[in-house]
Amino acid sequence: MKIIVAADKNWGIGKDNKLLVSIPADMKMFRQETTGKVCVMGRKTLESFPGGLPLKNRINIVLTRNENYKVKDAIIVHSIEELMEELKKYRWIELSHPLNNHSPYWAGIPEGAVELGKTAYDWGNELECLIQTFKFPGQFGTHIDFPGHFVKGEPLSEQYTVRNMAYPLVVIDVSEKVKEDVHYAVTVEDIKAYEEKFGDIPDGAFVALRTGWSERWPDMDAISNVDENGGEHFPGWSMEALQYIYEVRNAAANGHETLDTDASALAEKAGDLACERYLLGKGKLQVEVMCNLDQVPPAGAIVFVAFLPIEGATGLPVRMWAIAK
């Protein structure tokens, strides 16, 4: 949680329900800090905005004692309990694939690495209950990768907490371009075109790449798009695009529908998954094999990425969902 205050040297923050000063750089910082996030404010703060209207590309929550107060495109609440009830009215969108013993995983992982739901303690024993065991690789289904996955000595799962499970969500859609070229790698121009329409990528955002590839799940051959010589053909990130979201902007994580970060043609040319190595080397996080990105708005949603607190993991399956209007 962040509290943003514009104060003068005497700690005054406003007069007559207006800011004391309006500095363009401050307004830009405020926009970057709040776009795509939940903004909680009082009624008078909302009314001080231009036109008294809620902020665009945010979830606006207004706390007020006025039981009759209403405003379009904002959640009006009078208690925390009421806030939870209001959030339930929003769309909660599943972004993880379901998993079973037939779900695909990377071919380099040995056979037998997946065994879900094996009975360890059955019905009919002294204690009438059922206990199961679950065996799976960290990079299984929709999963998160930690920096130590590709960079020796870098942080693993135990370095990340519940504070690393919620982000403003940005969705860059290149699915139409992928229909024309399965090797398509998202460009900086694609991202700038997004920002022209929806605003700059906010600090701490999770930037998801929508390619339409999730429709191929759970067919491993279709996901890898393997040719007769064993070559893979699928879209993904370019190095320049990742450098833009992490160095020009300040994203916290990225995600995609494919098995790998790098577009396959770029990975083949580099002889390595250079894009994945770059972002993990910067201490960033990523989620692979996402789904349902077509159901999420390009901006304004909040995404949650939940994983078990297993220590020493290079990656873990996740339950991932978005909350959107």
Secondary structure, DSSP 8 states (H G I E B T S, - for coil): --------TT----BTTB-S---HHHHHHHHHHHTTSEEEEEHHHHHHSGGG---TTSEEEEE-S-TT---TTSEEESSHHHHHHHHTTSEEEE-S----TT----TTS-TT--EEEEEEE-TTSSS---EEEEE--SS-SSEEE-GGGTSTTS--GGG--GGGSEEEEEEEE-HHHHHH-TT-B--HHHHHHHHHHH-S--TT-EEEEE-SGGGGTT-HHHHHT--TTS-----BB-HHHHHIIIIIS--SEEEESSSSSB-HHHHHHHTS-HHHHHHHHTT-EEEES---GGGS-SSSEEEEEE----TT-SEEE-EEEEEE-
